[in-house]
Amino acid sequence: MSIDRKAAIAAYKERKTIAGIYAVRCAASGQAWVGQASNLETIQNRIWFSLRQGSHICHNLQAAWNAHGEAGLTFGECERLDDEETAYVRNALLKERLLHWRAELNAEAI
């Protein structure tokens, strides 16, 4: 393995992830879904992939995707959390903020 490859792998493993709350909205129906993620930078790709496959666990979101397609849905970040020392504190804060944003946007949980 080359030194450049080892350095790239090390850099990837040491990268900071940004936890937070996100929302998916359907313009046509006015529906909204809110979720929490330990890494906001990768969650949209994961959601869109499962929707394309027709296998997303949130049936209402999958139905909106099937009815309106990718162009009918938008993804947005609601809130980024500060870097927490422990996973326990981060997860508790994510749950608390998820409840806040569900109420704020009158949204379903993902």
C-alpha positions, 0 to 999 in steps of 0.5 A, a space after each residue: 500500500 502506498 504512503 499516499 493511500 495510507 494517508 488518505 485512509 487515515 484522514 478519512 478515519 479521523 474526519 469530523 462528522 456533524 450530527 444534527 436534525 434534517 427534514 424532507 419535504 414534499 411540495 405537492 402534498 405539504 408533508 414533512 418528515 424529520 429525522 436525526 443523523 450522526 452524520 448530516 453529510 451522508 444521510 441524504 444519500 442514504 435516504 435517497 438510495 432506499 427511496 429509489 430502491 422502493 425500500 424506505 422504512 417510512 411508508 408515507 415518505 416512500 408513497 410521496 416519493 412514488 407519487 411525486 418522484 425525486 424532484 418532488 422532495 427536498 432535503 434540508 438541514 434543520 440544525 447542526 449540533 455542537 461536537 459532543 464529547 460522548 455519544 450518550 450526550 449527543 444521542 440524548 440531545 439528538 432525541 430532544 431536538 428531534 422532538 422539537 423539530 417534529 412539533 415545529 414543522 408538524 412532521 412525521 419522524 423518519 
